Amino acid sequence: MPLNIETFRNDIGGSAIYKALSHPLAAEPARTLIDRLRRIGPIAIYDPDGIMAAFATFHPADSLKIAGAYVQSVEHLDRTILGQPARPVTALRESTCKALLIASFDEKRALGQIHHLVAGNIEICSFASLKLPEAMQTDRTRYLSPLNFATNFAFFRDENGHHTRLVTANYWTRYGAKDVRLWCRLYARDGEVLATWTEDCGGPESSVVIDSADIRRRFDLPAFTGQLFVHATGVAGHDIVKYALDTYGDSANVLSATHDANSWPSDLYAGLPAPGDGEDVIVWIQNSHPLAIGRGEIGLSPMGHTPVARFDESIAPFATRALHVSEVLPDLRWPNQIEIHAGKHVVRPRYEVIAKNGRSRIAHPNVERSDLKLDPNLKRLGNLVGKGHILPAPVLPLDTYVSLALPTPMSTVQAHVPVKALIYDSSGTCVAERRLGNLPRDHASLLDASALANGKLKSGYGHLEFVYDFEAGDDVDGWLHALFRYREKQSGHEAETSFGSHIFNTALTYRGEPQSYSGPPPGLSTRLFLRIAPSGFDTFCHLVYPVSDSWHAQSTTSLTLRATNGEEIAREDIAIPASGSRFWNVRDVFAANFLDQAGSHPYIIVRDESCRLFGYHGVRTPAGSFSFDHMFGF
């Protein structure tokens, strides 16, 4: 059974209660609190905010002797709290308990409301002892403010010639933040703490880089494969830590890119590819909590099929385990796909594909929604928002790359998905169409976008759009996803990325679409982050201008080169036709002297106030190794 916790809701976002109770720094005070209450004897629990069950999920309290449980809201009287039926708090005066646990971070407020009901000789405890140090609290007036828990995890490795580099920018200063810092804790494979430190994020818009090789040298660490927990303090505007994560190696065989981890655990993840011939697909299971994962609580199943093959091993708090797909599902082969049954124990996991030619790449599956319902309105919206939901992805230059696409079911309600593929050249002309039909949940229908586009792209590149095909079926939910895999023809190196659809560039809104990164919909502007790789690598970018309905004929896009300290060095303007795209290399746009002037960790902001672009970034070596992933915005 998955953990009985609410981590994220699409209407309100992430749960600060979840993050407060599962934070690494809450684990030791919670153990101390439970030990103290156990020694005192029978206790009463007052649960005014309804969070005692969440506390007990991460910090088992079954050793406590409970004399009674009390609630403030009459609507909560039908609840059971740690095996005790909830009673009205007005009955607390009758309790014979020796201690009262107030299940709240605001002890003074809660106690002030019921002080007349509590006997004078009763010891009072609360969750106040679990609070983060004041220096880590961005909003000290409201502890459960989301801004106090701007956290995330990153897969982090420096072992056997494999390295990782987390890159972001101090984008919070754009929203008024003054002194942003990252509190970092690195966990080893067994969950033990390797290092804890604080990174200064510098001045406004400064780049932020955490490199595994640098950390290993700084703290004189042994080789490691684990996870990095990052807590941003002093933030404003965004309570999410967004980043690009490059994986690079001592050998050219190791190069890939992924990104921030959606810092709320899910019960299900999907879009995990089965191994191809000679491939080893590893799911890195990284426990995100101070609670061990029990044997059999993590499992894999072929998409659309049961039963679930369970992982027969326990995983310690914050530990990392490599789960080889072929050991659990030995007969499954690409392009079949897999569901991960994660039980809300992990934030979005990473997977690593080691090909038979020795080359490796890392990517991530996506959250599989269990809260969606089929939406018949999406078919009826066609005359209002044109194509409606669009899932755009590059068709990389045909002379160099092969571009493949695999639609991936991403909600439990998707028994079938009606899909068609549209190929656009860079000028915005639709040059090919392929109807894939009403794909069943367990389909393995791989589309060779390069073959479909061959001979039809004037500039040699373009983009693919997956859209709903309502002639094939109308059971849709607005959560269309796909996995995109790219292969460099000469080297054989591969990269892959996955994402979901959105409604793009229309003034009408429907259920939060067109999505906006900040503020209410519609999202009709762009601010994308493009990190620039170090010397020896070439950075490239593919920008797509998808249009659900008619919109501006051309984008008015600026590319701003910023130095390590955030200073603007140079700016170039480009125009992308509606439904078109632009593939470009950083060194072809910005002269070498500008790049040298920008320092060791420059980056580019892709900005457009007239339309919403969708972007992908990549890094390439002279040997043909490359990485590729979609960009993030803020």
C-alpha positions in Angstrom: 0.0 0.0 0.0 1.3 3.5 -0.7 2.0 5.9 2.1 -1.2 7.5 3.3 0.0 11.1 2.8 -1.1 14.0 0.6 1.9 15.4 -1.1 0.5 17.4 -4.0 -2.8 18.5 -5.4 -3.1 20.0 -8.9 -5.4 22.8 -7.6 -3.3 24.0 -4.7 0.2 22.6 -5.4 2.6 21.0 -2.9 1.9 20.2 0.7 4.0 22.2 3.1 2.9 19.8 5.9 4.3 16.9 4.0 7.7 18.7 3.5 7.8 19.9 7.1 7.3 16.4 8.5 9.6 14.5 6.1 12.4 17.0 6.1 15.8 15.4 7.0 16.2 17.8 9.9 12.9 16.8 11.4 13.9 13.1 11.9 16.1 13.4 15.0 13.8 15.8 16.9 10.8 13.5 16.1 12.6 10.5 17.6 13.5 12.5 20.6 9.9 13.7 21.0 8.5 10.1 20.7 11.1 8.8 23.3 10.1 11.5 25.7 6.4 10.8 25.4 7.0 7.1 25.8 8.8 7.7 29.1 6.2 10.0 30.5 3.4 7.4 30.3 -0.2 7.8 29.0 -0.6 10.8 26.8 -3.5 12.6 25.2 -3.3 13.9 21.6 -4.8 17.1 20.4 -4.9 17.2 16.7 -6.4 20.6 15.7 -4.9 20.7 12.2 -5.5 17.0 11.3 -1.8 16.2 10.7 -1.1 13.6 13.4 -1.6 10.8 10.9 1.0 12.3 8.6 3.4 12.7 11.5 3.0 9.0 12.4 3.5 8.0 8.7 7.1 9.2 8.8 7.8 8.8 12.5 6.0 5.7 13.8 4.4 6.4 17.2 2.9 2.9 17.8 5.0 2.6 21.0 3.1 5.4 22.7 0.4 4.7 25.3 -2.5 6.9 24.3 -5.2 7.8 26.8 -7.3 9.7 24.3 -7.4 11.7 21.0 -9.1 15.0 20.6 -10.1 17.3 17.7 -11.2 20.9 17.3 -13.5 20.6 14.3 -16.8 18.8 14.7 -16.4 17.5 11.2 -13.4 15.5 12.4 -15.2 13.5 15.0 -15.6 10.6 12.6 -11.8 10.2 12.4 -9.6 7.7 14.2 -6.2 8.9 15.4 -3.6 6.3 16.1 -6.3 3.8 16.8 -8.3 6.1 19.1 -11.7 7.4 18.2 -11.6 11.2 18.0 -13.4 13.1 20.8 -14.3 16.7 21.0 -11.5 18.8 22.6 -14.0 20.0 25.2 -13.8 16.6 26.7 -10.1 17.0 27.3 -10.8 18.3 30.9 -11.9 14.7 31.8 -8.6 13.2 30.7 -6.2 11.5 33.2 -3.2 11.7 30.9 0.2 12.7 32.1 1.2 14.6 29.0 -0.6 16.4 26.1 0.8 16.2 22.6 -0.4 19.1 20.5 0.0 18.0 16.9 0.8 21.5 15.6 3.8 23.6 14.9 2.1 26.6 16.5 1.9 25.4 20.1 1.1 28.8 21.6 -1.9 29.5 19.4 -3.3 26.0 19.9 -2.8 25.9 23.6 -4.2 29.4 24.1 -7.5 28.2 22.7 -7.8 25.2 25.1 -5.7 26.2 28.1 -8.7 26.2 30.4 -9.3 22.5 29.5 -5.8 21.4 30.5 -4.9 20.4 34.0 -2.0 22.4 35.5 0.2 19.4 36.2 0.1 18.0 32.6 3.3 18.2 30.6 2.8 19.9 27.2 4.6 18.9 24.0 4.1 19.8 20.4 5.7 19.7 17.0 7.5 23.0 17.7 10.6 21.0 18.5 10.6 19.8 14.9 10.9 23.2 13.4 13.8 24.1 11.2 16.4 26.6 12.6 15.3 30.1 12.1 18.1 30.8 9.7 16.4 28.2 7.3 13.0 29.8 7.6 12.2 32.2 4.8 8.8 33.2 6.3 9.2 33.3 10.1 5.6 34.5 10.6 4.0 31.4 9.1 6.0 28.2 9.6 3.9 26.1 7.1 4.4 28.7 4.3 5.5 26.9 1.1 8.4 29.4 0.9 9.9 27.7 4.0 10.1 24.4 2.1 11.6 25.2 -1.3 13.3 21.8 -1.5 14.3 19.2 -4.1 16.3 16.1 -4.6 18.9 15.3 -7.3 20.5 12.1 -8.4 24.2 12.7 -7.5 27.1 10.5 -8.4 30.9 10.7 -8.5 32.1 7.1 -9.0 33.8 5.0 -11.6 34.4 7.8 -14.0 30.8 9.1 -13.8 30.1 12.7 -12.6 27.1 15.0 -12.1 26.7 18.7 -12.3 23.6 20.6 -11.0 23.2 24.0 -12.7 20.6 26.7 -12.1 20.4 30.5 -11.5 19.4 32.7 -8.7 16.0 33.4 -10.3 14.3 34.1 -7.0 15.9 37.6 -7.0 13.7 38.4 -10.0 10.8 38.2 -7.5 12.4 40.3 -4.8 14.6 37.9 -2.9 17.7 39.4 -1.4 19.9 36.7 0.2 19.3 33.2 -1.3 21.2 30.2 -0.1 21.1 26.5 -0.7 21.3 24.2 2.3 22.7 21.0 0.9 23.0 17.5 2.3 24.6 14.7 0.4 23.6 11.1 1.1 25.6 8.0 0.3 24.2 4.8 -1.2 23.3 3.4 2.2 21.6 6.6 3.3 24.3 7.9 5.6 25.2 11.6 5.5 28.4 12.3 3.5 28.4 16.0 3.8 26.3 19.0 4.8 27.0 22.5 3.6 25.6 25.8 2.4 26.0 27.4 -1.0 25.7 31.1 -1.4 23.6 31.8 -4.6 25.3 35.1 -5.2 23.8 38.3 -6.5 20.8 38.8 -8.7 20.5 36.2 -11.6 23.9 34.7 -10.7 24.5 31.2 -12.0 24.7 28.4 -9.4 26.7 25.2 -10.1 27.2 22.2 -7.8 29.6 19.7 -9.4 30.1 16.3 -7.8 33.8 16.2 -8.6 34.2 19.6 -6.8 32.2 18.4 -3.8 34.2 15.2 -3.6 37.5 17.2 -3.5 36.1 19.8 -1.1 35.1 17.3 1.5 37.7 14.6 0.7 34.9 12.1 0.1 35.2 8.5 -1.2 33.5 7.6 -4.5 29.7 7.8 -4.1 26.3 7.2 -5.8 23.5 8.8 -3.9 21.3 11.8 -3.7 21.6 15.5 -3.0 18.9 17.2 -0.9 18.7 20.9 -1.6 16.8 23.4 0.5 16.7 27.0 -0.8 16.3 29.7 1.8 15.5 33.4 1.4 13.5 32.7 -1.7 10.5 34.6 -3.2 8.1 34.0 -6.0 8.9 30.3 -6.5 8.9 27.5 -3.9 10.5 25.1 -6.3 14.2 24.4 -6.9 14.5 24.1 -10.6 17.8 22.9 -12.1 19.4 21.2 -15.1 21.5 18.1 -14.2 24.3 17.0 -16.5 25.8 13.6 -16.2 29.3 13.5 -17.7 32.2 11.1 -17.6 35.9 10.6 -17.9 35.0 8.7 -21.2 33.0 10.1 -24.1 30.6 7.2 -23.6 29.0 9.0 -20.6 27.0 12.1 -21.4 23.4 12.9 -20.7 21.1 15.5 -19.2 18.0 15.5 -17.1 16.4 18.1 -14.7 14.6 18.9 -11.5 12.7 16.1 -9.8 9.2 17.3 -9.1 9.8 17.3 -5.4 6.5 15.6 -4.3 6.4 11.8 -4.3 3.8 9.9 -6.4 2.3 6.5 -6.1 2.9 5.7 -9.8 5.4 6.7 -12.4 5.2 5.8 -16.1 7.1 6.1 -19.3 10.0 3.9 -18.2 11.3 2.1 -21.4 11.9 -1.6 -21.4 15.5 -2.5 -22.4 16.4 -3.0 -26.0 18.6 -5.8 -27.2 21.8 -5.8 -25.2 20.7 -2.9 -23.0 20.6 -2.8 -19.2 18.0 -0.4 -17.8 18.5 0.6 -14.2 15.9 2.3 -12.1 17.6 4.3 -9.4 15.3 3.9 -6.4 16.1 6.8 -4.0 14.2 6.8 -0.7 13.1 10.4 -0.2 12.0 10.0 3.5 13.4 9.4 7.0 11.3 6.1 7.0 12.6 2.8 5.6 10.9 1.4 2.5 9.8 -2.2 3.3 10.4 -5.2 1.2 7.9 -5.5 -1.6 6.7 -1.8 -1.4 8.4 -0.9 -4.7 7.5 -2.8 -7.9 7.4 -2.8 -11.7 4.7 -3.9 -14.1 4.4 -3.9 -17.9 2.2 -1.0 -18.9 -1.4 -2.1 -19.0 -0.8 -5.5 -17.3 -0.7 -7.1 -13.9 0.6 -8.5 -11.6 3.3 -6.2 -10.2 6.8 -7.7 -9.8 7.9 -6.6 -6.4 11.4 -5.6 -5.3 12.2 -8.0 -2.5 14.5 -5.7 -0.5 14.1 -3.0 2.1 15.7 0.4 1.5 17.0 2.5 4.4 16.0 6.1 4.9 17.5 8.3 2.2 19.3 5.3 0.7 19.8 4.5 -3.0 19.3 1.2 -4.7 19.8 0.1 -8.3 16.9 -1.9 -9.6 17.7 -3.7 -12.9 14.6 -4.0 -15.0 15.7 -7.3 -16.6 16.0 -9.0 -13.2 12.4 -8.1 -12.4 10.8 -8.3 -15.9 13.2 -10.5 -17.9 11.0 -10.9 -21.0 10.0 -7.3 -21.7 11.7 -5.5 -24.6 11.7 -2.0 -26.1 9.5 -0.4 -27.3 7.3 -1.8 -24.5 7.0 0.4 -21.5 6.8 0.0 -17.7 4.9 1.4 -14.8 6.8 2.0 -11.5 4.7 1.4 -8.4 6.6 3.7 -6.0 4.1 3.9 -3.1 4.9 7.6 -2.6 8.3 6.7 -1.2 10.4 8.5 -3.8 10.3 11.7 -5.8 10.4 11.2 -9.5 13.1 8.5 -10.0 15.8 8.5 -12.6 16.7 5.6 -14.9 19.9 4.8 -16.6 20.3 3.0 -19.9 23.6 1.3 -20.6 23.7 0.3 -24.2 25.5 -2.7 -25.7 28.1 -0.3 -27.2 29.0 0.8 -23.6 27.4 4.2 -23.9 25.0 5.4 -21.1 22.3 7.9 -20.6 20.1 9.0 -17.7 16.5 10.3 -17.9 13.4 10.2 -15.8 9.9 8.8 -16.0 6.9 11.0 -15.2 4.2 11.2 -12.6 1.2 9.0 -13.6 -1.9 10.8 -12.5 -4.6 8.8 -10.6 -6.9 11.8 -10.0 -8.0 12.5 -13.6 -11.2 11.7 -15.4 -12.0 11.5 -19.0 -13.0 14.9 -20.4 -15.5 14.9 -23.2 -15.2 18.7 -23.4 -11.8 18.4 -25.1 -13.4 17.1 -28.3 -16.0 19.9 -28.3 -13.3 22.6 -27.8 -11.9 22.1 -31.3 -13.6 25.1 -32.9 -12.5 27.3 -30.0 -8.8 26.3 -29.4 -7.9 24.7 -32.7 -5.6 21.7 -32.2 -6.0 22.1 -28.4 -3.4 20.1 -26.5 0.0 19.9 -28.3 3.0 17.8 -27.4 5.9 19.3 -29.3 9.4 17.7 -29.8 12.3 18.4 -32.1 13.0 16.5 -35.3 16.8 17.0 -35.1 18.9 17.6 -38.2 18.2 14.6 -40.4 21.8 14.3 -41.7 23.1 13.8 -38.1 20.4 12.3 -35.9 17.5 9.8 -35.9 14.4 11.0 -34.0 12.0 8.5 -32.5 8.8 9.0 -30.5 6.7 6.7 -28.3 3.4 7.9 -26.8 3.2 6.9 -23.1 0.0 6.5 -21.1 0.4 8.8 -18.1 -2.9 8.5 -16.1 -4.7 5.5 -14.7 -7.9 6.4 -16.7 -6.2 6.1 -20.1 -7.4 2.7 -21.4 -6.9 4.1 -25.0 -5.3 7.3 -26.4 -6.2 8.5 -29.9 -3.1 10.1 -31.3 -1.8 11.5 -34.6 1.6 13.0 -35.4 2.1 16.2 -37.4 5.5 17.1 -38.8 6.4 20.8 -39.4 9.4 22.2 -41.1 11.2 25.1 -39.5 9.1 27.6 -41.5 5.9 26.4 -39.8 4.5 24.4 -42.7 2.9 21.0 -41.9 4.7 18.6 -44.3 3.5 15.2 -43.0 0.8 13.5 -40.9 0.6 10.1 -39.5 -2.5 8.7 -37.7 -1.5 6.3 -35.0 -5.0 5.2 -34.2 -6.7 4.7 -30.8 -3.6 3.3 -29.0 -4.4 0.7 -26.3 -2.8 1.2 -22.9 -0.3 -1.6 -23.5 0.7 -0.5 -27.0 4.3 -0.5 -28.3 3.8 1.8 -31.3 7.1 3.5 -32.0 7.1 6.4 -34.5 10.2 7.0 -36.6 9.8 10.8 -37.0 13.0 11.1 -39.1 11.6 8.6 -41.7 8.3 10.4 -41.7 10.0 13.7 -42.3 12.7 12.5 -44.7 12.9 14.7 -47.8 10.3 17.1 -46.6 12.3 19.5 -44.3 13.8 22.4 -46.3 16.2 23.3 -43.6 17.0 19.7 -42.7 15.2 19.9 -39.3 11.8 20.7 -37.9 9.5 19.4 -35.2 6.9 16.8 -34.3 3.5 17.5 -32.7 1.5 14.8 -31.1 -2.2 15.9 -30.9 -5.4 14.1 -30.2 -7.1 12.4 -33.1 -10.8 12.6 -32.4 -11.6 10.7 -35.5 -10.0 7.7 -33.9 -11.5 8.1 -30.4 -12.6 10.6 -27.9 -11.7 9.1 -24.5 -9.1 11.7 -23.5 -8.1 13.5 -20.3 -5.7 16.3 -21.4 -2.6 14.4 -20.1 -1.0 13.3 -23.3 2.7 12.3 -22.9 5.5 10.7 -24.9 9.1 9.6 -24.7 11.4 11.0 -27.4 14.6 9.2 -28.2 17.4 10.5 -30.4 20.5 8.7 -31.9 23.6 10.3 -33.4 24.1 8.3 -36.6 27.9 8.1 -36.6 28.7 7.5 -32.9 25.6 5.6 -32.0 25.2 7.7 -28.8 21.6 8.2 -27.7 19.7 10.6 -25.6 16.0 10.7 -24.5 13.6 13.0 -22.8 9.9 12.9 -22.0 7.2 15.5 -21.4 3.4 16.2 -21.6 1.1 18.2 -23.7 -0.2 21.8 -23.2 -2.5 24.2 -25.0 -0.3 26.8 -26.6 -0.7 30.4 -27.6 -4.4 31.1 -27.5 -6.2 33.8 -25.5 -8.9 31.4 -24.4 -8.3 29.4 -21.2 -9.5 26.0 -20.2 -8.6 24.2 -16.9 -5.4 26.1 -16.3 -4.3 26.1 -19.9 -2.4 27.7 -21.6 -0.2 27.1 -18.5 1.7 30.0 -16.9 4.9 29.5 -14.9 3.9 32.4 -12.6 0.4 33.8 -12.2 -2.9 32.7 -13.7 -3.4 31.4 -17.2 -3.1 32.1 -20.1 0.7 31.6 -20.3 1.6 33.7 -23.4 5.2 34.5 -22.7 8.6 32.7 -22.4 11.5 32.8 -20.1 13.7 29.7 -20.5 17.0 28.9 -18.9 19.8 27.5 -21.1 23.0 26.5 -19.3 26.2 26.7 -21.3 28.5 23.7 -21.0 32.1 24.1 -20.1 35.0 24.3 -22.6 35.3 21.3 -24.7 31.6 20.9 -25.2 29.3 22.6 -27.7 25.9 23.8 -26.4 22.9 23.7 -28.8 19.2 24.5 -28.5 16.0 23.7 -30.4 13.2 26.2 -29.9 9.6 25.3 -31.0 6.8 27.8 -31.4 3.7 25.6 -31.1 0.3 27.2 -31.8 -3.0 25.6 -30.8 -5.1 28.3 -32.5 -3.9 31.2 -34.7 -1.4 33.6 -33.0 1.3 36.0 -34.0 2.9 35.2 -37.3 6.4 35.3 -35.8 7.9 35.3 -32.4 9.9 38.2 -31.1 12.5 36.2 -29.2 15.6 37.5 -27.4 18.6 35.5 -26.5 20.5 37.1 -23.6 23.9 35.9 -22.6 24.6 36.4 -18.9 27.8 36.1 -17.1 28.5 33.9 -14.0 27.6 36.8 -11.8 24.3 37.5 -13.7 25.5 40.5 -15.6 24.1 40.8 -19.1 27.0 40.4 -21.7 25.2 40.4 -25.1 21.8 40.0 -26.7 20.6 38.7 -30.0 17.1 38.8 -31.4 15.6 36.0 -33.5 12.1 35.4 -35.1 10.5 32.0 -35.3 7.5 31.5 -37.6 4.3 30.3 -35.9 4.3 26.5 -35.8 7.9 26.6 -36.8 11.2 26.0 -34.9 14.8 27.1 -34.7 17.8 24.8 -34.2 21.0 26.8 -33.2 24.4 26.5 -31.6 25.5 28.9 -28.9 28.9 29.6 -30.6 27.2 30.5 -33.8 25.1 33.1 -32.1 27.5 34.6 -29.6 31.1 35.4 -30.6 34.0 33.8 -28.7 35.0 37.1 -27.0 31.5 37.4 -25.5 31.6 33.9 -24.2 35.1 34.4 -22.7 33.9 37.6 -21.1 31.0 35.7 -19.5 33.2 33.7 -17.2 33.3 30.1 -16.1 29.5 29.4 -15.8 27.6 31.6 -18.2 24.0 30.9 -19.3 21.4 32.2 -21.7 17.9 33.4 -21.0 15.4 32.8 -23.8 12.8 35.6 -23.5 9.7 36.3 -25.5 6.8 38.5 -24.3 4.6 37.8 -27.3 4.2 34.0 -27.2 5.0 30.8 -25.3 7.9 28.8 -26.8 8.9 25.3 -25.9 12.6 24.6 -25.7 15.1 21.7 -25.7 18.8 22.0 -24.9 21.8 19.8 -25.7 25.5 19.4 -25.3 27.7 17.8 -28.0 31.3 16.6 -28.1 33.6 16.3 -31.1 33.4 12.5 -30.8 29.6 12.6 -31.4 28.4 12.1 -27.8 25.6 14.3 -26.9 22.9 15.1 -24.3 19.4 16.3 -24.9 16.5 17.3 -22.6 13.7 19.9 -22.4 14.4 23.2 -20.8 12.7 24.8 -17.7 11.3 28.2 -17.2 10.7 30.6 -14.4 
